């Protein structure tokens, strides 16, 4: 800092290097006096102005809570509302696990693993948290909020069971499905169960369908959207591959006709009009939570095997496999990104397929 006297006042000047350009620039402040106290004040003012003029904020020791808040502000503008809501709740859980005041740069792999394992959550859930945690940390690094993320290289997923093993009890055999349907007294939920079992649609895809999406002339169902049941909004499907046409085989066409007829009766009885293919008595979206509760309770009671709505999708795929439909065909019908996903999940999971495999092998003579 140097000082120049002008017209009875004192100009305190300082040179600094611009952070972005590397150029040397000059800045100054003018005070009434040139005393030890005024020089100290001038230096402080100059430092503050230099810091304010720098367009890049230096990396600091950010807390986990601060990082999450910055991440959420970014996601509000960059992702779908459904994705934002899901990540919002996941981040809340991670804040509870790791602590909002924990300094991110001081977190260790050992600390993270202990906190996760101590939560009592399933391995699958913990690995989902790890996926979101890595994404959060990498976002912080890319946005100059974190300086060093090399510890992520040492952060491995917990060993989980393969997909096939996890869903062994999360689908129905043909006889189980038929018995469950025979025990259903709720007409709408019975139709929904038949529709999902015969089409393989996700619940959100089914709930978002409009009457115009069911084309009886061409024999296809147009899947172009999905219902976000949490926020009660229509959004784009899970992936680009999820935008598809699902062929209506005779059984599915018949059920679609039954649904159309039943929904027309509901509209007349309740004095409502709606473009929805499936709807409540009030003409609104059918409830995922009510349906999931209904089918879980009933399957637990009559089959001693409580299932979720997604089990109907597994059931559809496994029964197609049982009937000799190819993996690639099933993959396209389900809207999976590639047949590898379908193969990993569904191949050889039904008892009927296992029996067929054993029968074929039994007839083979090798020596």
N, C-alpha and C positions, 0 to 999 in steps of 0.2 A: 504494500500500500504506500502511495506517496501523496503528499499534500501540496496544494497550491493556494495562495491567498489571492482573492479577487474581490475588489470593492468592499473590503472590510469583512468578508466572509471567507470560509475555508472549504476548498473542494478536496474531498478525499477520494482517490481513484484506486482501482485495482484491475489487473488483467487476469483473465481466466481462459481456459481451453474449453470450447464448446464440445459437449459430450458426443454429439452426433457427427459434426463436421470436422472436428479436430482443429478448427481455426482458433486463433488467439483473438479474443475480444476484450473490450474495455468497458468498465462500468464505474459510475461515481455517484457520490451523495454530497450535498453541501450543508454545512452546519455553521452556527454562529461563532463557535469558539474552537480553539486548538489547544485543548488541555488533555491531560492523561485520560480523564473520564470521557471526553468527547471522542478521542481517538479510539478508545475501546468500543464506544457506542457505534462509531462509524464502521469499524471492522465487522461488528455483528450485523449491522444493516447490509453491508456489502455481501457478506456470506449468505444471508437470507435471500437477497435478490438474485444472486448467482444460482442458488439452488432452485429458486422459482423459475428461472429462465431455462434451466435444463429441461428438455422435453421428455427425457426418459427417467423414470423413477428407479433408483438403484435397488437391487434385490435386498430385502430386509428379512429379518427372522419372523416370518408370518406364522400365526397360530392356525391350528386346524380349523377352528370355527371361522376365522377370517377368510381362509381359503375357500371354504364351503360357500360362504356368502358371496364372494366374488364369482365363483363358479355358477351359482344360481342366477345371478344377474345376467351372466352371459347366456345361459340356457333359455332364459325367458325370451330372448330375441332370436335364438338359433334352432330350437327344436319344437316338435309338436307338443301341444298341451298335455297329452297323455304321457309322453316321454318325460316331460318336466315334472309332472306329478309323481310318477314312479320314482324318478331319481331323487326328488325332494324327500320322500319318505325314507328311501335308502340312506341318504345323507344324514337324516335325523338319527337313524340307528347307529351310523358310524360315529357321529358326534358323541352319542351316549357311550359307545365302546372305547373310543380313543381319547375323549376329553376335548372340549372346545378350546381350552387354554394351552393345550400341548403344542409346543413349537415343532413345526413340521420337519425342519432340518435336523432335529435331534431325535426323531423317531427311528427305531431300529427294527430289523426283521424279527428279532426275538420278542420285542415289545408288542408288535402287531400280532404275531402268532399267539402269544399268551392271551391277549385281549379277545381275539376271535374264538379260540378254543374254550376260553372261560365263559363264553356267552351261552353255551349249551345248545346252540343251533345245530341243525343237521349239516353234514359235510357239503351237500349241494348248495345250501343257503350260504355257508361260509365262502364257498368259491364264487358265488354271485357277488358277495360283498367285496371279495378281492378284485374281481373284474372292475367293479365300480370304483374301488379305491385306486387302482392303477390308472384308470382313465382320469380321475380327479388329479392325481399327482402329475401325470404327464401334461394335463391342461395347464396346471400351475407353472410347470417348467417352460412350456411353450409361450406362456404369457409373462415371463420374467418375474414370477412371484416366488419361484424356488430356483436355487442355483445349482443343486446337485441331486440327481435322482438315481445314482448308480446302485443304490440299495435295492431298487426294484428288480435288478437282475438276480438277486438272491431270494426273492419272494416267490416261492412256488405255490401252486395250488395244492390243497389237501387231497390225498388219494381218495377217490370216490368210486362207487360201484359203476360198472358200465351201464349205458342207457338200457340195454336189453334186460338186464337183471332188475333194474329199478322199476320197470313197467310190467313185470311178469304178472302182478296182481292188480294191474290198473286197466284191464280190458275185460270184455265179456266174451265167453264162448257163445255160439249160436243159441244153444238151448238156454243159457243163462239170460241172454237178451230177450228171447221170446217169453220166458217166464216172468221177467221183470215187467215187460209190457202188459202181460195178462193181469198183473196185479195193480196196474195204474188206474186210479179212479178219477184223476184230474184230466179232463179231455184235452186241454191245451198242452199241458206238459207231456202227455202221451204222444201227441202229434209232433211236438218238438223233438222228443226222444227218437221217434221213428225217422224224422227228417234228418237229424244229425247222424244217426247210425247208417243211413242209406246214402248220404252225400259226403260225409267226412268233413263238413264245414266246421270252422271254429264257431263258438257261440256268438262272438261279436259280429262275424260275417253273416250268420243267419239272422241275428236281430236287426241288422242294418238293411236287410233286403226290402226292396219296394216291389209292389205288384208288377211293375214294368220289367223288373229284373228276371222274372220267371217267364221264359218264352216257350210256351207250349207248342208253338208252330215249329220252331227249330229244335226243340227238345233240349235246351240248355238253360242253366242258371248263370247269370252274369254276376261275377264277384268283383266289385270295384271299390268297396268301402267296408268299414267296420265300425261297430259301436264301441266307444270307450265308456264302459259301464260305470266307472268311477265318476267321471265328469259329465256323463250323459250327453256326449257330443259325438257326431259322426266324423271320422277321420279316415286317412288313407290306410290301406291294408298293411299288414306286418312288413311285407317286402314287395318288390316289383313282381316277383314270381307268384305272389298271392293274388294278383289281378289276373283272373282266369275265367274260363267258361267251364262249368261242371255239367257233364252230360247227365240227362235224366233217364236212367234205365227204367223199364216198365214199373218196377216196384216204387221207385222214387217219384215217377210221374203220377202214379195213383195217389201217393201220400200228398203230393203238392196239390192235387185236385181236391182232396179231402180238406186240406188246410184252407184253400181258397173258399170252399163252401162254408166251413165252420166260421171263418173270419167274417164273411158276409152276414151270417146270422147274428154274430156278436154286434156288428155295426148297426143292424136293424133293431135289435133288442135294446141296445143302449143309446140309440140315437146319435151315433158318432160317424164321422167320415175320416178316413185316413188312407194314405198311399202305401202304408206299411203292409208287407206280406204277412208278417207275424206281429200281432199286437195284443195289448191287454184289453180288458173290457172298456177302458176309457179311451181306447184308440192310441195308446202310447207304447213306447218300447217295452218289450217283455223284459222282466227282471232277471239278470244273471244270478243275483244273490238268492232270490226266491227259488229259482229252478235248481240251482246247485244244492241248496239245502234240501229240497224235496227229493231229488234223485239220490243224494247221499244217504238220507234217512231211510228211504224205501229200500234201496239196494242192501243196506246194512241189515234191515229187518227181514227181508224175504230171501236174500241170498247169503246172508252173513258175510257180505263182501262190500263194504261201503266204497262207492266210486264217486268221482267228480264228473262234471260235464265233459271234460277233455278226454275221459276214458271212452266216450262214444266215438271220438275221432280215432283212437287207437283200435277200437273194436272194428270200425269200418275198414281200416287198413289191413288188419290181421285176417278178416274174413275174405277180403279180396285176394290176399295171398293164398289163403286156403283153397280158393277157387281157381288158382293158376294165373291170376293177373300178374303181369310183370312188375318188377320194382320200379322201372322207369315210368310206367303208366300210372302207378299209384302215386309216385312222387309228383308228377304233373297235376294229378287230380287234387292232391292235398295242398299244392302250392308251395312245396318245399323248394329250396334253392337248387338242390341237386339230389340225385338218387342216393348218394352216400348217406345223407341224413336218414332217409327212409330205411335204407338197408341196415344201418347200425341199430335203429330202434326196433324194427318190426320183424326182421328175418328170423324164422324158426321160433316164434314165440307162442304159437297156438298148439294146443295138445294134439289137434288133428294133424297138423303139419309134422309134428314129432313122430306120430304113429306112422304116417306115410313114409317118412324118412327111414324109420326102422324096418318097415315092410320091404322097401326097396333094397336095403342093405342085406336083409335076411336072404334074399334070393340070389345074391351075388356069390359066385365061387371064384376065389382068387388063386388057389393052388389046386 
